[in-house]
Amino acid sequence: MSTPFERPPTAQEAVLGALRRMLVRGELRPGLPVRQESLAEQLGVSRVPLREALKVLEGEGLVTYLPRRGYVVTELSAGDLVEVYRLRELLEAEAIAVAVPLLTDADLVALEAAAGEVEDAGSDIEALTTANRRFHFLLFDAARMPRLSRTLRQLWDATDVYRVVYFAEPERRARVRDDHAGLVAALRRGDIEAAVAAQAAHRAHSVTTVTAALSRSAAGA
């Protein structure tokens, strides 16, 4: 049996992935300038793929271009977060409603394994963010609606940096594990309403917690 061919990432895709990881790790901090020359040197690339990647991040609202200053990392905004999560609420409910009747035993096993990866990540925020995303998109992608999945990925891309704020506290990480377990249980029962509700509660707790954290940060500024 032949091994499936995997296309290597382009320079832009590789740089984009690296920048996303730097945002998640806090190496590129909100409000600070993006030093393109030093970043290009650090990543071992020319300025061209770096500029292309920054344009993608600009489209997602993660960086902002300022005349005569260049790119800066966008400040975290409660209003932006609420808007994105509202869109997620509508689209994720649809994805789950379509996906649940289509889930196979193999899909459920994969979801349980992905939930285990979230738990195994512990306090490693980067690993936790990656595992958490994998868990949710195993469910969303099961709806077999690629346009919907692409749109959801764009919304998640736009808020990865907010997710870091949420995962910072141990009790929130424990909550994530419990929420995932509840969601998987609903999926195993084939209960669409309970699965949608579990995802809604999971998402609502995130947006409420992060919005409060951003408000406290702004008040203390």
BELMO-V101146 format. One record per residue. RES is the residue in one letter. PHI is phi in degrees with one decimal (none if undefined). D_CENTER is the distance of its C-alpha to the mean C-alpha in Angstrom with 2 decimals. Layout:
((RES;PHI;D_CENTER) (RES;PHI;D_CENTER))
This chain:
((M;none;34.42) (S;-75.9;32.80) (T;-81.2;29.44) (P;-59.5;26.91) (F;-75.5;26.54) (E;-114.1;23.19) (R;-69.3;23.10) (P;-65.6;22.32) (P;-66.3;19.72) (T;-70.6;21.41) (A;-59.9;21.76) (Q;-63.2;19.40) (E;-63.9;16.63) (A;-64.6;17.37) (V;-66.7;17.38) (L;-60.2;14.15) (G;-61.5;12.44) (A;-64.7;14.51) (L;-65.7;13.69) (R;-61.3;9.90) (R;-64.7;10.98) (M;-68.1;13.55) (L;-66.8;11.44) (V;-63.7;9.43) (R;-78.3;12.98) (G;81.2;14.56) (E;-75.6;16.92) (L;-111.2;16.35) (R;-99.9;16.93) (P;-53.6;16.86) (G;89.4;20.27) (L;-95.6;21.43) (P;-70.8;22.61) (V;-94.6;21.19) (R;-82.9;24.24) (Q;-64.3;24.20) (E;-63.6;27.32) (S;-71.1;26.36) (L;-65.9;22.83) (A;-61.0;24.47) (E;-66.2;26.96) (Q;-61.8;24.46) (L;-87.4;22.52) (G;71.0;25.85) (V;-132.3;25.40) (S;-80.1;27.23) (R;-72.1;26.12) (V;-64.2;25.72) (P;-64.0;22.44) (L;-66.7;21.09) (R;-63.3;22.09) (E;-63.6;20.62) (A;-66.3;17.17) (L;-64.8;17.55) (K;-65.3;18.53) (V;-63.8;15.30) (L;-65.0;13.39) (E;-64.3;16.16) (G;-62.4;15.63) (E;-87.8;12.05) (G;82.4;13.70) (L;-86.0;12.32) (V;-130.0;15.90) (T;-128.4;19.20) (Y;-95.1;22.44) (L;-115.1;25.53) (P;-55.0;29.02) (R;67.9;30.94) (R;-116.4;28.06) (G;87.6;25.49) (Y;-82.2;21.74) (V;-128.3;20.38) (V;-73.0;16.92) (T;-63.7;16.32) (E;-66.0;17.16) (L;-67.2;14.80) (S;-131.1;16.07) (A;-62.9;16.33) (G;-62.9;17.51) (D;-64.6;14.61) (L;-61.0;12.20) (V;-62.3;14.70) (E;-63.3;15.08) (V;-63.4;11.53) (Y;-68.9;11.48) (R;-64.9;14.95) (L;-64.1;14.05) (R;-59.9;11.44) (E;-54.7;14.36) (L;-68.7;16.69) (L;-76.6;14.86) (E;-68.8;13.42) (A;-62.1;16.97) (E;-66.6;18.46) (A;-60.7;16.38) (I;-67.6;17.30) (A;-59.9;20.87) (V;-77.5;21.38) (A;-72.1;19.79) (V;-53.7;21.70) (P;-67.7;25.14) (L;-95.6;24.05) (L;-65.4;22.63) (T;-98.8;24.91) (D;-59.4;25.85) (A;-64.2;24.05) (D;-61.4;20.78) (L;-66.2;21.30) (V;-63.4;22.16) (A;-64.3;19.01) (L;-65.3;16.90) (E;-64.7;19.04) (A;-64.9;18.68) (A;-66.1;14.88) (A;-62.3;15.28) (G;-64.2;17.77) (E;-65.0;15.51) (V;-61.9;13.29) (E;-66.0;16.68) (D;-65.5;17.98) (A;-66.2;15.33) (G;58.0;17.14) (S;-96.4;16.59) (D;-76.6;15.01) (I;-62.7;11.81) (E;-64.5;10.59) (A;-65.1;11.70) (L;-65.3;10.38) (T;-61.7;6.70) (T;-65.2;7.61) (A;-66.4;9.83) (N;-62.2;7.93) (R;-64.9;5.70) (R;-60.0;9.23) (F;-56.4;10.94) (H;-67.7;9.57) (F;-79.4;9.93) (L;-60.3;13.30) (L;-74.4;14.30) (F;-60.9;13.17) (D;-68.1;14.67) (A;-65.8;17.77) (A;-71.0;18.70) (R;57.9;19.70) (M;-124.5;18.78) (P;-60.8;17.25) (R;-65.8;17.22) (L;-64.4;15.31) (S;-61.7;12.68) (R;-62.6;12.53) (T;-64.6;12.27) (L;-63.7;9.42) (R;-62.2;7.47) (Q;-63.4;8.77) (L;-67.2;7.83) (W;-65.9;4.05) (D;-56.4;5.13) (A;-71.2;7.42) (T;-124.8;6.00) (D;-56.8;4.20) (V;-67.1;7.95) (Y;-69.7;8.71) (R;-61.8;6.92) (V;-61.7;9.37) (V;-61.3;12.11) (Y;-67.6;11.67) (F;-75.8;11.77) (A;-65.4;14.75) (E;-100.8;17.37) (P;-57.3;18.75) (E;-67.5;19.53) (R;-73.1;16.00) (R;-64.7;14.98) (A;-64.4;18.05) (R;-61.4;17.11) (V;-58.6;13.86) (R;-61.8;16.19) (D;-65.8;18.74) (D;-62.2;16.55) (H;-63.6;15.44) (A;-62.0;19.15) (G;-65.7;20.21) (L;-66.4;18.00) (V;-62.1;19.32) (A;-61.4;22.80) (A;-65.6;22.62) (L;-65.6;21.52) (R;-64.6;24.44) (R;-79.2;26.77) (G;72.1;25.65) (D;-91.4;25.31) (I;-61.7;23.21) (E;-60.3;23.87) (A;-67.8;22.94) (A;-66.4;19.67) (V;-62.5;18.66) (A;-65.5;19.91) (A;-63.8;18.09) (Q;-66.7;14.67) (A;-64.3;15.91) (A;-66.0;17.10) (H;-60.2;13.96) (R;-69.4;11.97) (A;-63.3;15.10) (H;-63.9;15.48) (S;-62.1;12.14) (V;-68.3;13.07) (T;-65.9;16.65) (T;-65.7;16.14) (V;-70.1;14.04) (T;-59.7;16.44) (A;-63.3;19.32) (A;-64.1;18.21) (L;-67.2;17.94) (S;-65.2;21.32) (R;-64.8;22.90) (S;-64.1;21.82) (A;-66.2;23.27) (A;-66.9;26.40) (G;-87.6;26.96) (A;-70.4;26.59))
